[in-house]
């Protein structure tokens, strides 16, 4: 008797949701701090990576905690990436 193939499932739906969101350009971002998904988009990382940075305090950025939520300062993200507000370029 042959074994039936077990389908492998991926978390495609979560990634599609994450990729489908629209993000403002970092030099046009007017908020003092952004949420984890937005910060992850600009840093080209997954949101869970930033959550690990916050939990272990090992990353290049430290978020602020506001009512139990992480807020990533846009000024620190810009400084880390070397984005100039006047030109939007490095």
N, C-alpha and C positions, 0 to 999 in steps of 0.2 A: 504494500500500500504506500503510495507516494504521499509525502508531507505536503500540506497545502501551504502556499506562500502567505506569510503574515505581512500585511501592509505596514509600511513605516510611515508614521504620521509626523509632520513637522508643524511648528507653530507659525505657519504661513500667514494665518489671519492676523495675528498680532503684528507681524512685520509689515503687512500691507497697510494696516491702520497707521502704523508709525510713519511709513514712507508717504502716505497719502496727505499728511498734514502739510500746510503751507507755513513756512517760516520767513520772517522778515530778514533782510540782510543785516548782518551784525552792526555795520556802521550806521544803519537807519533805526536800530533798536532804541526806543526812547525810555524803556522801563529801567529802573534802578537794578532790578534783579529779575532773572527769568526762571521758569520751572526746569525740572530735570530734563525733560524731553527736548526742550529748546536748546539748553546748554549742550546736551549730547550731540544734537544736530550740528551745532557750530564747531564743536571740538572733534567731530568725526569719530565719535565713540557711541557705544550703546548706553542707554539710560542706566542699565544695571551696573555698568562700570563706574559711573559717577556715584551711584548709591554706595558702592563698595568703597570708593574714595572717601565718602562722607562718613561711613560707618567706622572704617579702620583709620581714618585720618592720615592716609598715605599718599593722596593725590597731589597734583600741583596746585589745586584750588581747594579752598575751604568754603563750604556753603554756610549760609545763615539758616537757622531753624526758626520758622515762624509758625506758631501753632501746630507743631509737629510736621510741618512740610519743609522741604529743602528749597532754598532760594539762592541761586547762583548769581553773584554780582556781575553785571555785564562789563563793568570797568576792568575787573580782573580777567575775564575771558578775553577782552580786547587786548590787554597787556600781554597775556600769555601767547596770543596769536600774533601780536605785533601789528594790530590793525590801527591805523591812524584815523581819527574821527574826521579830519578835514578832507582827506582824499579817499578814505576807505581802503587804501592799499597799505602794504607792508613797507 
